[in-house]
């Protein structure tokens, strides 16, 4: 059926007097005169280049319009233009004229092409005559409201004036024209919504986040289409409301006209409330299911409340706006130094703002960005604030911040406050403590924190194992660290390379050749190839164990593997020879390496200085010191132990005390065996008072003197050795 409802304004054609005209001589032109043809108000649209044959509907209401005189131009497009220029429409009837004229223009142009194809031998005048007859017939059908009959006859009963094929063609062309006009109308609407502010804003945002090209265009058309559908939906609701209102008014008028009972009944009828079109009200309890769950159960209301409460924690409210005096107080807090006391300013800020937790967090974040020491100080004070709503995570975060700055005492103070306030260390706090105590070398506290982890049922991860093994290695207990590493392998946790090297270094310093060999083999089985570091540590292990031959074998194997020994590796090999006082083999090694292009460095010269110092070859040792100075590097700190021992035994007080002063300045770096060597040298040189002072310093560092040292100190006090002559 012809969809004339989209073409007319729901008014009927009252009268069509006639359509007359004469054919103009201009090419492809038809002039037609018609009177009072009604049409629907429709916006001016562009035609489409494609046509479809969708069914058309009957016009239900058509409205009479005035006589029009149009020139219909044909072209190669489906769009017809007006002759001359567009007449400005100033009234509703004029707009209806335009819609009907547009339909007839498109119809005539398409129909002309159909007729020209069907009757190629006919001239233009004949084709124009045919067109005039067809248009008259179409308007005649519009006049008598017989669109149903016309469409039905298109297939079954042809018109008496037109053949069956021609009438079917008229029906198809009418469908095409209305479909084109409908598409063009939709296109114009789409243009309007494409330029709407909401679609522009969404497109602008999409462009800012990186959406470009075809995807952006598709999204823009999608958004515009959704807006248009939404607008059409509300427009349809408004039409329904107006139709209902008109029908209700019509009923009231008919009731008032037919009601002859009396004036009172007429008033009652007029005062009746209008019907309201709305959705039916639901009666009873809402019951619906989703994936088998009965969501009408009251428990889901409780779940929604809990989700809402949880959402307040996950998405906290914004901090309060800060202005006026409160803003000045915050600026004063931010300008404080670590030495200043922020308590008075914090108390004033609390009185002014009455802060919540989010306000405290906002202040702490600003302090953290500006000054970490001040942040740590203020954060500790904030823990006692009731409005901060302190939880265990606040304590653990503050302990972790102190641990990163190696502030062990401050971290332990926060831990003590945490325990006093009823918070027991959790897994995260225990992990932080393990890392902190392992870093500072406190084995006992590291073990305590590690046991806390296990007590919580936590399976230590690779970081926790690494910290614990490092603590054992640094404390000189590599065997316990080795057992933990085997536990890691049993749990399918691959130890990192740094653990192997730490244990190998610890075994090497202890002189445990077997342990160092085991770690070296485990390292190779784990897929880590031997490098210069591991080879050097194995050589040091054999050297301290007093096995220079095995150390030399490892040294030669390393060279055969294609690795050139560096200064540290060579120094370790020389130290192994020095352990057995094999000076000739050490010199032969140095000569051989020098032929291969090796140049001794600071570490090799330091080992040689220590060796020559023990032999009391002072001049040769000082020559090596000059060579170290010529290399432009400062002598290592530990070389002062050798110099102090050498000069003290030789009785050179000035140089001995000079080296001793350097050692006292960095006494925390000395080990127990190094303290004992210094004290023995001072006793042998006759510097008993200095020896006693260094012994007290050794005890202050937490070291206990060995039995030989105690005997030597007692003997020196009993016999009172005198100092030799100064050189």
C-alpha positions as CSV (number, residue, x, y, z in Angstrom):
1,X,0.0,0.0,0.0
2,X,1.2,3.5,-0.7
3,X,2.4,5.0,2.6
4,X,0.6,8.2,2.0
5,X,0.4,8.8,5.8
6,X,4.0,10.0,5.6
7,X,3.1,12.2,2.7
8,X,-0.2,13.9,3.8
9,X,-1.3,15.6,7.0
10,X,-4.2,13.3,7.8
11,X,-6.7,15.4,5.7
12,X,-8.7,14.1,2.8
13,X,-8.7,15.3,-0.7
14,X,-12.0,17.2,-0.9
15,X,-11.9,17.9,-4.6
16,X,-9.7,17.7,-7.6
17,X,-11.3,19.7,-10.4
18,X,-8.9,18.7,-13.1
19,X,-5.4,18.6,-14.2
20,X,-4.7,20.4,-17.4
21,X,-1.8,21.8,-19.1
22,X,0.1,21.8,-22.2
23,X,3.4,20.4,-23.1
24,X,6.2,22.9,-23.4
25,X,8.7,22.8,-26.2
26,X,11.7,22.8,-23.8
27,X,13.4,19.4,-23.7
28,X,12.3,17.0,-20.9
29,X,9.7,19.4,-19.4
30,X,6.1,18.9,-18.4
31,X,3.8,21.7,-17.2
32,X,0.9,20.6,-15.2
33,X,-2.0,22.5,-13.6
34,X,-4.0,21.1,-10.8
35,X,-6.4,22.5,-8.3
36,X,-6.8,21.8,-4.6
37,X,-4.5,18.8,-4.1
38,X,-3.8,18.1,-0.5
39,X,-0.4,16.9,0.8
40,X,1.4,16.2,4.1
41,X,3.8,18.8,5.5
42,X,7.2,17.3,4.8
43,X,10.7,18.9,4.9
44,X,12.5,19.5,1.7
45,X,14.7,16.5,1.1
46,X,17.3,15.3,-1.4
47,X,16.6,12.2,-3.4
48,X,18.5,8.9,-3.2
49,X,20.2,7.2,-6.1
50,X,18.7,3.8,-5.3
51,X,15.1,2.7,-5.1
52,X,13.3,-0.1,-3.4
53,X,9.8,-1.6,-3.6
54,X,8.5,-1.5,-0.1
55,X,4.7,-1.7,0.3
56,X,2.8,1.5,0.5
57,X,-0.1,2.4,2.7
58,X,-3.4,4.2,2.0
59,X,-3.8,7.9,2.8
60,X,-6.2,8.2,5.7
61,X,-6.5,11.9,5.9
62,X,-5.7,14.4,3.2
63,X,-6.0,18.1,3.3
64,X,-7.0,20.3,0.3
65,X,-4.4,22.7,-1.0
66,X,-4.6,25.4,-3.5
67,X,-4.0,25.3,-7.2
68,X,-0.4,24.9,-8.2
69,X,1.4,25.5,-11.4
70,X,4.8,23.6,-11.7
71,X,7.4,22.8,-14.2
72,X,8.7,19.3,-13.8
73,X,12.3,19.0,-15.1
74,X,13.8,15.6,-15.8
75,X,17.5,14.9,-15.3
76,X,19.9,12.0,-14.7
77,X,19.3,12.1,-10.9
78,X,16.3,11.1,-8.9
79,X,16.0,14.7,-7.6
80,X,13.9,17.3,-9.5
81,X,14.6,21.0,-9.3
82,X,12.1,23.8,-9.5
83,X,12.1,26.1,-12.5
84,X,13.9,29.4,-11.8
85,X,14.3,29.7,-8.1
86,X,12.6,28.2,-5.0
87,X,9.4,29.9,-3.9
88,X,9.6,30.9,-0.2
89,X,6.9,29.1,1.6
90,X,5.3,31.3,4.3
91,X,2.4,29.1,5.4
92,X,1.5,25.6,6.3
93,X,-0.4,25.1,3.0
94,X,2.7,26.2,1.1
95,X,4.8,23.5,2.9
96,X,2.2,20.9,2.0
97,X,2.4,22.0,-1.6
98,X,6.1,21.4,-1.6
99,X,5.7,17.9,-0.3
100,X,3.1,16.9,-2.9
101,X,5.1,18.7,-5.6
102,X,8.2,16.8,-4.6
103,X,6.3,13.5,-4.9
104,X,4.9,14.3,-8.3
105,X,8.2,15.6,-9.5
106,X,10.0,12.4,-8.6
107,X,7.1,10.2,-9.9
108,X,7.1,12.0,-13.3
109,X,10.8,11.8,-13.7
110,X,11.1,8.1,-12.9
111,X,7.9,7.3,-14.9
112,X,9.3,9.1,-18.0
113,X,12.3,6.9,-17.9
114,X,10.2,3.8,-17.7
115,X,8.0,4.9,-20.6
116,X,11.0,5.8,-22.7
117,X,12.4,2.3,-22.2
118,X,9.1,0.6,-22.9
119,X,8.3,2.7,-26.0
120,X,11.6,3.6,-27.6
121,X,10.0,4.4,-30.9
122,X,7.6,7.1,-29.5
123,X,8.6,10.7,-29.7
124,X,8.7,13.1,-26.9
125,X,5.3,14.5,-27.4
126,X,3.7,11.1,-27.2
127,X,5.6,10.2,-24.0
128,X,4.5,13.5,-22.5
129,X,0.9,12.7,-23.4
130,X,1.2,9.3,-21.7
131,X,2.7,11.0,-18.6
132,X,-0.3,13.4,-18.5
133,X,-2.8,10.6,-18.6
134,X,-1.0,8.6,-15.9
135,X,-0.7,11.6,-13.6
136,X,-4.4,12.4,-14.0
137,X,-5.2,8.8,-13.1
138,X,-3.0,8.9,-10.0
139,X,-4.6,12.2,-8.8
140,X,-8.0,10.8,-9.6
141,X,-7.4,7.8,-7.4
142,X,-6.2,10.3,-4.7
143,X,-9.5,12.2,-5.2
144,X,-11.8,9.4,-4.6
145,X,-9.7,7.9,-1.8
146,X,-9.3,4.6,-3.7
147,X,-5.7,3.8,-2.9
148,X,-6.7,0.4,-1.5
149,X,-8.5,-0.4,-4.7
150,X,-5.6,1.0,-6.8
151,X,-3.0,-1.1,-5.0
152,X,-5.2,-4.2,-5.1
153,X,-5.8,-3.8,-8.7
154,X,-2.1,-3.4,-9.4
155,X,-1.9,-7.2,-9.4
156,X,-5.4,-8.6,-9.8
157,X,-7.7,-6.1,-11.6
158,X,-6.0,-3.5,-13.8
159,X,-7.5,0.0,-14.3
160,X,-9.9,0.4,-17.2
161,X,-7.8,3.3,-18.5
162,X,-4.4,1.7,-18.0
163,X,-3.1,-1.8,-18.9
164,X,-2.2,-4.3,-16.2
165,X,1.5,-4.0,-16.8
166,X,1.4,-0.2,-16.8
167,X,-0.7,0.0,-13.7
168,X,1.7,-2.4,-11.9
169,X,4.6,-0.1,-13.0
170,X,2.7,2.9,-11.6
171,X,2.4,1.1,-8.3
172,X,6.1,0.2,-8.2
173,X,7.2,3.7,-9.0
174,X,5.0,5.1,-6.3
175,X,6.7,2.8,-3.8
176,X,10.1,3.9,-5.0
177,X,9.3,7.6,-4.7
178,X,7.9,7.3,-1.2
179,X,10.8,5.2,-0.1
180,X,13.3,7.7,-1.5
181,X,11.5,10.6,0.2
182,X,11.5,8.6,3.5
183,X,15.2,7.9,3.2
184,X,15.9,11.6,2.4
185,X,13.9,12.7,5.3
186,X,15.8,10.4,7.6
187,X,19.1,11.6,6.2
188,X,18.2,15.3,6.9
189,X,17.2,14.3,10.5
190,X,20.5,12.5,10.8
191,X,22.4,15.6,9.7
192,X,20.7,17.6,12.5
193,X,21.6,15.0,15.2
194,X,25.2,14.7,13.9
195,X,25.6,18.4,14.6
196,X,23.9,18.2,18.1
197,X,26.0,19.3,21.1
198,X,25.8,15.9,22.8
199,X,27.2,14.0,19.8
200,X,29.9,16.6,19.3
201,X,30.9,16.3,22.9
202,X,31.1,12.5,22.8
203,X,33.1,12.7,19.5
204,X,35.5,15.3,21.0
205,X,36.1,13.0,24.0
206,X,36.6,10.0,21.8
207,X,39.2,11.9,19.8
208,X,41.0,13.0,23.0
209,X,41.4,9.4,24.1
210,X,42.9,8.3,20.8
211,X,40.0,7.1,18.7
212,X,40.5,8.2,15.0
213,X,39.5,7.5,11.5
214,X,36.7,5.1,10.5
215,X,36.0,4.0,14.0
216,X,35.3,7.5,15.2
217,X,33.0,8.1,12.2
218,X,31.1,4.8,12.9
219,X,30.7,5.8,16.6
220,X,29.5,9.3,15.7
221,X,26.8,7.9,13.3
222,X,25.8,5.4,16.0
223,X,25.4,8.0,18.6
224,X,23.4,10.3,16.2
225,X,21.2,7.3,15.3
226,X,20.5,6.6,18.9
227,X,19.6,10.2,19.6
228,X,17.3,10.2,16.5
229,X,15.6,7.0,17.7
230,X,15.1,8.5,21.1
231,X,13.6,11.7,19.7
232,X,11.3,9.7,17.4
233,X,10.2,7.6,20.4
234,X,9.2,10.6,22.4
235,X,7.6,12.2,19.4
236,X,5.4,9.1,18.9
237,X,4.4,9.2,22.6
238,X,3.4,12.8,22.1
239,X,1.3,11.9,19.0
240,X,-0.4,9.2,21.0
241,X,-1.2,11.6,23.8
242,X,-2.6,14.2,21.3
243,X,-4.7,11.5,19.5
244,X,-6.0,10.3,22.8
245,X,-6.8,13.9,23.9
246,X,-8.5,14.6,20.6
247,X,-10.6,11.4,20.8
248,X,-11.5,12.2,24.4
249,X,-12.6,15.8,23.4
250,X,-14.6,14.3,20.5
251,X,-16.4,12.0,22.9
252,X,-17.2,14.9,25.2
253,X,-18.6,16.9,22.3
254,X,-20.7,14.0,21.1
255,X,-21.9,13.3,24.6
256,X,-22.9,17.0,25.1
257,X,-24.7,17.0,21.7
258,X,-26.7,13.8,22.3
259,X,-27.4,14.3,26.0
260,X,-30.8,15.9,26.4
261,X,-31.5,15.0,30.0
262,X,-30.8,18.4,31.4
263,X,-28.3,21.0,32.2
264,X,-27.0,19.3,35.3
265,X,-26.1,16.1,33.5
266,X,-24.4,18.1,30.8
267,X,-22.2,19.8,33.5
268,X,-21.4,16.4,35.0
269,X,-20.3,15.2,31.6
270,X,-18.2,18.3,31.0
271,X,-16.5,18.0,34.4
272,X,-15.5,14.4,34.0
273,X,-11.8,13.8,34.3
274,X,-10.0,13.1,31.1
275,X,-8.6,9.6,30.6
276,X,-5.0,9.3,31.3
277,X,-3.0,6.9,29.1
278,X,-0.4,5.1,31.3
279,X,1.0,1.7,31.9
280,X,-1.1,-0.7,34.0
281,X,-0.2,-0.7,37.6
282,X,1.5,-3.8,39.1
283,X,-0.4,-5.6,41.8
284,X,1.3,-7.9,44.3
285,X,4.9,-8.6,45.0
286,X,7.6,-8.3,42.3
287,X,9.1,-11.7,41.5
288,X,11.7,-12.3,38.9
289,X,14.7,-14.6,38.4
290,X,18.1,-14.1,36.8
291,X,20.2,-17.1,35.9
292,X,18.1,-19.2,38.4
293,X,18.4,-16.7,41.3
294,X,15.3,-15.3,42.9
295,X,16.2,-11.7,43.1
296,X,12.9,-10.8,44.8
297,X,14.2,-12.4,48.0
298,X,14.8,-9.7,50.8
299,X,18.3,-10.9,51.3
300,X,19.4,-9.2,48.0
301,X,18.4,-5.9,49.6
302,X,20.9,-6.6,52.4
303,X,23.5,-7.5,49.8
304,X,22.9,-4.2,48.0
305,X,23.4,-2.3,51.2
306,X,26.6,-4.0,51.9
307,X,27.9,-3.3,48.4
308,X,27.0,0.4,49.0
309,X,28.9,0.5,52.2
310,X,31.9,-1.2,50.6
311,X,31.8,1.3,47.8
312,X,32.3,4.1,50.2
313,X,35.6,2.5,51.2
314,X,36.7,1.7,47.7
315,X,35.6,5.0,46.2
316,X,36.0,7.5,49.2
317,X,34.5,10.9,49.2
318,X,36.4,13.9,48.0
319,X,38.4,15.9,50.6
320,X,36.8,19.0,52.1
321,X,37.6,22.3,50.3
322,X,40.3,24.2,52.0
323,X,40.3,28.0,52.1
324,X,41.0,31.0,54.3
325,X,42.8,30.4,57.6
326,X,42.9,26.7,57.2
327,X,44.8,27.1,53.9
328,X,47.4,29.3,55.7
329,X,47.9,26.7,58.4
330,X,48.5,24.0,55.8
331,X,51.1,26.2,54.1
332,X,52.8,26.6,57.4
333,X,52.8,22.8,57.9
334,X,54.3,22.3,54.5
335,X,57.1,24.8,55.2
336,X,58.3,23.1,58.4
337,X,61.7,21.4,58.8
338,X,62.3,18.0,60.2
339,X,63.6,19.6,63.4
340,X,60.4,21.6,64.0
341,X,57.5,20.2,66.0
342,X,54.3,20.1,63.8
343,X,52.0,19.2,66.7
344,X,50.6,22.7,67.4
345,X,49.9,23.4,63.8
346,X,48.2,20.0,63.4
347,X,46.0,20.7,66.4
348,X,45.0,24.1,64.9
349,X,44.3,22.5,61.6
350,X,42.1,19.9,63.2
351,X,40.0,22.6,65.0
352,X,39.5,24.5,61.8
353,X,38.7,21.7,59.4
354,X,37.4,18.8,61.5
355,X,39.1,16.5,59.0
356,X,38.0,13.0,58.0
357,X,40.3,10.2,57.0
358,X,40.4,11.3,53.3
359,X,41.5,14.8,54.5
360,X,44.4,13.3,56.5
361,X,45.5,11.2,53.6
362,X,45.4,14.2,51.3
363,X,47.6,16.1,53.7
364,X,50.1,13.2,54.1
365,X,50.3,12.8,50.3
366,X,51.3,16.5,49.9
367,X,53.9,16.1,52.7
368,X,55.3,13.0,51.1
369,X,55.8,14.7,47.7
370,X,57.5,17.7,49.4
371,X,59.6,16.2,52.2
372,X,59.9,12.6,53.2
373,X,61.5,13.1,56.6
374,X,58.7,15.6,57.6
375,X,56.1,13.1,56.2
376,X,57.4,10.4,58.4
377,X,57.3,12.6,61.5
378,X,53.8,13.9,60.8
379,X,52.5,10.4,59.8
380,X,53.6,9.0,63.2
381,X,51.6,11.8,65.0
382,X,48.6,11.2,62.8
383,X,48.4,7.6,64.0
384,X,47.0,8.7,67.3
385,X,44.3,10.9,65.8
386,X,40.8,9.4,66.2
387,X,39.5,11.0,63.1
388,X,42.2,9.3,61.0
389,X,40.6,5.9,61.8
390,X,44.0,4.1,62.0
391,X,44.2,0.6,60.8
392,X,46.9,-2.0,60.6
393,X,47.9,-1.0,57.1
394,X,48.8,2.5,58.2
395,X,51.3,1.0,60.7
396,X,52.8,-1.4,58.1
397,X,53.1,1.4,55.5
398,X,54.9,3.6,57.9
399,X,57.2,0.8,59.1
400,X,58.0,0.1,55.4
401,X,58.8,3.8,54.8
402,X,61.3,3.8,57.7
403,X,62.8,0.6,56.5
404,X,63.5,2.0,53.1
405,X,65.5,4.8,54.8
406,X,67.3,2.3,57.0
407,X,65.7,3.9,60.1
408,X,65.6,0.8,62.2
409,X,65.0,2.5,65.5
410,X,62.1,4.5,64.2
411,X,60.6,1.4,62.6
412,X,60.9,-0.5,65.9
413,X,59.2,2.4,67.7
414,X,56.2,2.3,65.3
415,X,56.1,-1.5,65.7
416,X,56.0,-1.1,69.5
417,X,53.1,1.4,69.2
418,X,51.3,-1.0,66.9
419,X,51.5,-3.8,69.5
420,X,50.4,-1.4,72.3
421,X,47.3,-0.4,70.3
422,X,46.3,-4.1,69.9
423,X,47.5,-4.6,66.3
424,X,49.6,-7.8,65.8
425,X,52.1,-7.8,62.9
426,X,50.4,-9.3,59.9
427,X,52.0,-10.9,56.9
428,X,52.9,-7.7,55.1
429,X,54.4,-6.2,58.2
430,X,56.5,-9.4,58.8
431,X,57.8,-9.3,55.2
432,X,58.9,-5.7,55.7
433,X,60.7,-6.6,59.0
434,X,62.5,-9.6,57.3
435,X,63.8,-7.3,54.6
436,X,64.8,-4.5,57.0
437,X,66.6,-6.7,59.5
438,X,68.4,-8.7,56.8
439,X,69.5,-5.5,55.2
440,X,71.1,-4.2,58.4
441,X,72.6,-7.6,59.3
442,X,70.5,-8.3,62.5
443,X,70.2,-12.1,62.2
444,X,68.2,-12.7,65.4
445,X,65.4,-10.2,64.5
446,X,65.4,-11.5,60.9
447,X,64.7,-15.0,62.2
448,X,61.9,-13.7,64.5
449,X,60.2,-11.9,61.7
450,X,60.6,-15.0,59.5
451,X,58.9,-17.1,62.2
452,X,56.0,-14.7,62.3
453,X,55.5,-15.2,58.6
454,X,55.3,-19.0,59.1
455,X,53.0,-18.6,62.1
456,X,50.5,-16.9,59.9
457,X,50.5,-19.9,57.5
458,X,52.3,-17.8,54.8
459,X,54.5,-19.8,52.4
460,X,57.6,-17.6,52.0
461,X,58.1,-16.3,48.5
462,X,61.4,-15.8,46.7
463,X,61.9,-12.4,48.2
464,X,61.4,-13.6,51.8
465,X,63.8,-16.6,51.2
466,X,66.4,-14.3,49.7
467,X,66.4,-11.9,52.6
468,X,66.6,-14.7,55.1
469,X,69.5,-16.5,53.3
470,X,71.3,-13.2,52.9
471,X,71.0,-12.7,56.7
472,X,72.6,-16.1,57.3
473,X,75.3,-15.4,54.7
474,X,76.2,-12.0,56.1
475,X,76.2,-13.4,59.7
476,X,78.8,-16.1,58.8
477,X,76.4,-19.0,58.9
478,X,76.2,-20.1,55.3
479,X,75.2,-23.7,56.1
480,X,71.9,-22.5,57.5
481,X,71.4,-20.4,54.4
482,X,72.3,-23.5,52.3
483,X,69.5,-25.5,54.0
484,X,67.0,-22.8,53.3
485,X,68.1,-22.8,49.6
486,X,67.5,-26.5,49.4
487,X,64.1,-25.9,50.9
488,X,63.4,-23.4,48.1
489,X,64.4,-26.0,45.5
490,X,62.1,-28.6,47.1
491,X,59.2,-26.2,46.7
492,X,60.1,-25.6,43.0
493,X,61.3,-22.0,43.7
494,X,64.4,-21.4,41.7
495,X,67.0,-19.4,43.7
496,X,68.4,-16.3,42.0
497,X,72.1,-16.0,41.2
498,X,72.7,-13.5,43.9
499,X,71.9,-16.1,46.6
500,X,74.5,-18.5,45.2
501,X,77.1,-15.8,45.1
502,X,76.3,-14.7,48.7
503,X,76.6,-18.2,50.1
504,X,79.8,-18.8,48.0
505,X,81.2,-15.6,49.4
506,X,80.3,-16.6,53.0
507,X,81.9,-20.0,52.6
508,X,84.9,-18.4,51.1
509,X,85.4,-16.0,54.0
510,X,85.1,-18.9,56.4
511,X,87.6,-21.0,54.4
512,X,85.1,-23.8,54.0
513,X,86.3,-25.4,50.8
514,X,83.7,-28.2,50.8
515,X,80.8,-25.8,51.2
516,X,82.1,-23.5,48.5
517,X,82.5,-26.5,46.2
518,X,78.9,-27.6,46.9
519,X,77.5,-24.1,46.1
520,X,79.6,-24.0,42.9
521,X,78.2,-27.3,41.7
522,X,74.6,-26.3,42.7
523,X,75.1,-23.1,40.8
524,X,76.1,-24.9,37.6
525,X,73.2,-27.4,37.9
526,X,70.8,-24.4,38.3
527,X,71.9,-23.2,34.9
528,X,74.3,-20.4,36.0
529,X,77.7,-20.6,34.3
530,X,80.8,-20.0,36.2
531,X,82.0,-16.4,35.9
532,X,84.9,-14.3,37.2
533,X,83.1,-13.7,40.5
534,X,82.5,-17.3,41.3
535,X,86.0,-18.4,40.2
536,X,87.5,-15.7,42.4
537,X,85.5,-16.7,45.4
538,X,86.6,-20.4,45.0
539,X,90.2,-19.3,44.8
540,X,89.8,-17.3,48.0
541,X,88.2,-20.3,49.7
542,X,91.2,-22.5,48.8
543,X,93.6,-19.8,49.8
544,X,92.1,-19.2,53.3
545,X,92.0,-23.0,53.7
546,X,95.7,-23.1,53.1
547,X,95.6,-25.0,49.8
548,X,97.4,-22.8,47.3
549,X,97.9,-25.8,44.8
550,X,94.2,-26.3,44.5
551,X,93.7,-22.6,44.2
552,X,96.3,-22.5,41.4
553,X,94.5,-25.3,39.6
554,X,91.2,-23.4,39.7
555,X,93.1,-20.3,38.5
556,X,94.6,-22.2,35.5
557,X,91.2,-23.8,34.7
558,X,89.7,-20.4,34.5
559,X,92.4,-19.2,32.1
560,X,91.9,-22.3,29.9
561,X,88.2,-21.6,29.8
562,X,89.0,-18.3,28.0
563,X,88.6,-15.9,30.9
564,X,91.4,-13.4,31.7
565,X,92.0,-12.9,35.4
566,X,91.4,-9.4,36.6
567,X,93.1,-7.6,39.5
568,X,90.9,-9.0,42.2
569,X,91.3,-12.6,41.0
570,X,95.1,-12.3,40.8
571,X,95.2,-10.7,44.3
572,X,93.3,-13.7,45.6
573,X,95.8,-16.1,44.1
574,X,98.7,-14.1,45.5
575,X,97.0,-14.1,48.9
576,X,96.8,-18.0,48.7
577,X,100.6,-18.1,48.1
578,X,101.1,-15.6,50.9
579,X,99.3,-17.9,53.3
580,X,102.1,-20.5,52.9
581,X,104.8,-17.8,52.3
582,X,105.5,-19.1,48.8
583,X,107.0,-15.8,47.5
584,X,108.9,-17.4,44.6
585,X,105.7,-18.9,43.1
586,X,103.9,-15.6,43.5
587,X,106.6,-13.7,41.7
588,X,106.7,-16.3,38.9
589,X,103.0,-16.0,38.5
590,X,103.2,-12.2,38.3
591,X,106.0,-12.4,35.7
592,X,103.9,-14.8,33.6
593,X,100.9,-12.6,33.8
594,X,102.8,-9.5,32.9
595,X,104.1,-11.3,29.7
596,X,100.4,-11.8,28.8
597,X,99.7,-8.1,29.2
598,X,98.5,-8.1,32.8
599,X,99.2,-5.0,34.9
600,X,98.8,-5.3,38.7
601,X,96.2,-3.0,40.3
602,X,95.5,-1.7,43.7
603,X,94.2,-5.0,45.1
604,X,97.2,-7.0,44.0
605,X,99.6,-4.3,45.4
606,X,97.6,-4.3,48.6
607,X,98.1,-8.0,49.1
608,X,101.8,-7.7,48.3
609,X,102.1,-4.8,50.8
610,X,100.5,-6.9,53.5
611,X,102.8,-9.8,52.7
612,X,106.0,-7.7,52.7
613,X,104.8,-6.0,55.9
614,X,104.6,-9.3,57.7
615,X,108.1,-10.0,56.5
616,X,109.2,-6.6,57.8
617,X,110.4,-5.5,54.4
618,X,109.4,-1.9,55.0
619,X,111.3,-0.3,52.1
620,X,109.9,-2.7,49.5
621,X,106.4,-2.2,51.0
622,X,106.7,1.5,50.8
623,X,107.8,1.3,47.1
624,X,104.6,-0.6,46.4
625,X,102.6,2.2,48.2
626,X,104.2,4.6,45.8
627,X,103.1,2.6,42.8
628,X,99.5,2.6,44.2
629,X,99.7,6.4,44.5
630,X,101.0,6.7,40.9
631,X,97.9,4.9,39.6
632,X,95.9,7.8,40.9
633,X,93.8,5.8,43.3
634,X,93.6,6.1,47.1
635,X,94.9,3.1,49.0
636,X,92.1,0.8,50.3
637,X,91.0,1.2,53.9
638,X,92.1,-2.3,55.0
639,X,95.7,-1.7,53.9
640,X,96.0,0.5,57.0
641,X,95.8,-2.7,59.1
642,X,98.9,-4.1,57.4
643,X,100.7,-0.7,57.7
644,X,99.8,-0.3,61.4
645,X,101.0,-3.8,62.2
646,X,104.2,-3.4,60.2
647,X,105.2,0.0,61.6
648,X,104.2,-1.0,65.2
649,X,106.4,-4.1,65.1
650,X,109.2,-2.0,63.6
651,X,108.8,0.6,66.3
652,X,108.0,3.4,64.0
653,X,105.5,5.1,66.3
654,X,104.6,8.1,64.2
655,X,103.5,6.1,61.1
656,X,102.0,3.4,63.3
657,X,99.8,5.9,65.1
658,X,98.9,7.6,61.9
659,X,97.6,4.4,60.4
660,X,95.9,3.6,63.7
661,X,94.0,6.9,63.6
662,X,92.6,6.0,60.2
663,X,91.4,2.7,61.6
664,X,89.8,4.2,64.7
665,X,87.8,6.6,62.5
666,X,86.1,3.6,60.8
667,X,86.2,1.1,63.6
668,X,82.7,-0.2,62.7
669,X,84.1,-1.7,59.5
670,X,86.7,-3.9,61.3
671,X,86.1,-7.6,62.0
672,X,87.2,-9.5,65.2
673,X,90.3,-11.0,63.6
674,X,91.4,-7.6,62.3
675,X,91.1,-6.1,65.8
676,X,93.3,-8.9,67.2
677,X,96.0,-8.4,64.5
678,X,96.2,-4.7,65.3
679,X,96.4,-5.3,69.1
680,X,99.0,-8.1,68.7
681,X,101.1,-5.7,66.5
682,X,100.9,-2.9,69.1
683,X,101.9,-5.3,71.9
684,X,104.8,-6.7,70.0
685,X,105.9,-3.1,69.3
686,X,105.7,-2.1,72.9
687,X,102.6,0.2,72.5
688,X,100.7,-1.4,75.4
689,X,98.5,1.6,76.3
690,X,97.3,1.8,72.7
691,X,96.8,-1.9,72.7
692,X,94.5,-1.7,75.8
693,X,92.6,1.2,74.2
694,X,92.0,-0.8,71.0
695,X,90.9,-3.8,73.1
696,X,88.3,-1.7,74.9
697,X,87.1,-0.5,71.5
698,X,86.9,-4.0,70.3
699,X,84.7,-5.0,73.2
700,X,82.5,-1.9,72.6
701,X,81.9,-3.2,69.1
702,X,80.5,-6.5,70.6
703,X,83.6,-8.7,69.9
704,X,85.1,-11.0,72.4
705,X,88.9,-11.4,72.6
706,X,90.3,-14.9,71.9
707,X,92.4,-16.7,74.5
708,X,95.8,-16.0,72.8
709,X,95.0,-12.3,72.8
710,X,93.9,-12.4,76.5
711,X,97.2,-14.1,77.4
712,X,99.2,-11.6,75.4
713,X,97.5,-8.6,77.1
714,X,98.0,-10.1,80.5
715,X,101.7,-10.8,79.7
716,X,102.2,-7.2,78.5
717,X,100.8,-5.8,81.7
718,X,102.8,-8.1,83.9
719,X,106.2,-7.7,82.2
720,X,105.7,-4.2,81.0
721,X,107.4,-4.2,77.7
722,X,109.1,-1.0,76.8
723,X,108.9,0.7,73.5
724,X,111.9,0.2,71.1
725,X,113.8,3.1,69.7
726,X,112.0,5.2,67.2
727,X,113.3,5.1,63.7
